[in-house]
């Protein structure tokens, strides 16, 4: 789910959970 990396903090947050 990486369209434009508008929310890398959120994506990495739940992804690195």
PDB file with one MODEL, atoms N, CA, C and O in Angstrom:
MODEL        1
ATOM      1  N   UNK A   1       0.847  -1.214   0.000  1.00  0.00           N
ATOM      2  CA  UNK A   1       0.000   0.000   0.000  1.00  0.00           C
ATOM      3  C   UNK A   1       0.874   1.252   0.000  1.00  0.00           C
ATOM      4  O   UNK A   1       0.777   2.086   0.900  1.00  0.00           O
ATOM      5  N   UNK A   2       1.712   1.372  -0.998  1.00  0.00           N
ATOM      6  CA  UNK A   2       2.577   2.550  -1.059  1.00  0.00           C
ATOM      7  C   UNK A   2       2.324   3.332  -2.327  1.00  0.00           C
ATOM      8  O   UNK A   2       2.989   3.124  -3.343  1.00  0.00           O
ATOM      9  N   UNK A   3       1.355   4.237  -2.264  1.00  0.00           N
ATOM     10  CA  UNK A   3       1.022   5.022  -3.461  1.00  0.00           C
ATOM     11  C   UNK A   3       2.013   6.168  -3.650  1.00  0.00           C
ATOM     12  O   UNK A   3       2.673   6.282  -4.683  1.00  0.00           O
ATOM     13  N   UNK A   4       2.099   7.028  -2.603  1.00  0.00           N
ATOM     14  CA  UNK A   4       3.001   8.165  -2.735  1.00  0.00           C
ATOM     15  C   UNK A   4       3.774   8.400  -1.444  1.00  0.00           C
ATOM     16  O   UNK A   4       4.477   9.401  -1.299  1.00  0.00           O
ATOM     17  N   UNK A   5       3.633   7.452  -0.495  1.00  0.00           N
ATOM     18  CA  UNK A   5       4.359   7.593   0.774  1.00  0.00           C
ATOM     19  C   UNK A   5       3.953   8.886   1.485  1.00  0.00           C
ATOM     20  O   UNK A   5       4.806   9.639   1.953  1.00  0.00           O
ATOM     21  N   UNK A   6       2.659   9.133   1.559  1.00  0.00           N
ATOM     22  CA  UNK A   6       2.181  10.352   2.207  1.00  0.00           C
ATOM     23  C   UNK A   6       2.177  10.161   3.722  1.00  0.00           C
ATOM     24  O   UNK A   6       2.205  11.128   4.483  1.00  0.00           O
ATOM     25  N   UNK A   7       2.140   8.883   4.149  1.00  0.00           N
ATOM     26  CA  UNK A   7       2.114   8.627   5.588  1.00  0.00           C
ATOM     27  C   UNK A   7       3.053   7.473   5.945  1.00  0.00           C
ATOM     28  O   UNK A   7       2.599   6.403   6.351  1.00  0.00           O
ATOM     29  N   UNK A   8       4.353   7.691   5.794  1.00  0.00           N
ATOM     30  CA  UNK A   8       5.352   6.662   6.087  1.00  0.00           C
ATOM     31  C   UNK A   8       5.404   6.327   7.577  1.00  0.00           C
ATOM     32  O   UNK A   8       5.750   5.211   7.965  1.00  0.00           O
ATOM     33  N   UNK A   9       5.061   7.298   8.387  1.00  0.00           N
ATOM     34  CA  UNK A   9       5.076   7.101   9.834  1.00  0.00           C
ATOM     35  C   UNK A   9       3.982   6.112  10.233  1.00  0.00           C
ATOM     36  O   UNK A   9       4.206   5.211  11.042  1.00  0.00           O
ATOM     37  N   UNK A  10       2.799   6.296   9.654  1.00  0.00           N
ATOM     38  CA  UNK A  10       1.667   5.424   9.962  1.00  0.00           C
ATOM     39  C   UNK A  10       1.878   4.043   9.368  1.00  0.00           C
ATOM     40  O   UNK A  10       1.683   3.025  10.033  1.00  0.00           O
ATOM     41  N   UNK A  11       2.279   4.026   8.110  1.00  0.00           N
ATOM     42  CA  UNK A  11       2.486   2.747   7.423  1.00  0.00           C
ATOM     43  C   UNK A  11       3.539   1.921   8.151  1.00  0.00           C
ATOM     44  O   UNK A  11       3.352   0.725   8.376  1.00  0.00           O
ATOM     45  N   UNK A  12       4.638   2.557   8.516  1.00  0.00           N
ATOM     46  CA  UNK A  12       5.708   1.848   9.213  1.00  0.00           C
ATOM     47  C   UNK A  12       5.272   1.474  10.624  1.00  0.00           C
ATOM     48  O   UNK A  12       5.785   0.519  11.207  1.00  0.00           O
ATOM     49  N   UNK A  13       4.329   2.226  11.165  1.00  0.00           N
ATOM     50  CA  UNK A  13       3.851   1.973  12.521  1.00  0.00           C
ATOM     51  C   UNK A  13       3.114   0.638  12.579  1.00  0.00           C
ATOM     52  O   UNK A  13       3.467  -0.231  13.377  1.00  0.00           O
ATOM     53  N   UNK A  14       2.107   0.473  11.752  1.00  0.00           N
ATOM     54  CA  UNK A  14       1.325  -0.766  11.763  1.00  0.00           C
ATOM     55  C   UNK A  14       2.074  -1.891  11.059  1.00  0.00           C
ATOM     56  O   UNK A  14       1.838  -3.070  11.324  1.00  0.00           O
ATOM     57  N   UNK A  15       2.963  -1.521  10.174  1.00  0.00           N
ATOM     58  CA  UNK A  15       3.724  -2.527   9.428  1.00  0.00           C
ATOM     59  C   UNK A  15       4.808  -3.132  10.323  1.00  0.00           C
ATOM     60  O   UNK A  15       5.122  -4.318  10.218  1.00  0.00           O
ATOM     61  N   UNK A  16       5.366  -2.313  11.193  1.00  0.00           N
ATOM     62  CA  UNK A  16       6.433  -2.785  12.079  1.00  0.00           C
ATOM     63  C   UNK A  16       5.847  -3.267  13.406  1.00  0.00           C
ATOM     64  O   UNK A  16       6.572  -3.497  14.374  1.00  0.00           O
ATOM     65  N   UNK A  17       4.515  -3.417  13.432  1.00  0.00           N
ATOM     66  CA  UNK A  17       3.873  -3.875  14.643  1.00  0.00           C
ATOM     67  C   UNK A  17       4.261  -5.323  14.900  1.00  0.00           C
ATOM     68  O   UNK A  17       3.822  -5.914  15.886  1.00  0.00           O
TER      69      UNK A  17
ENDMDL
END
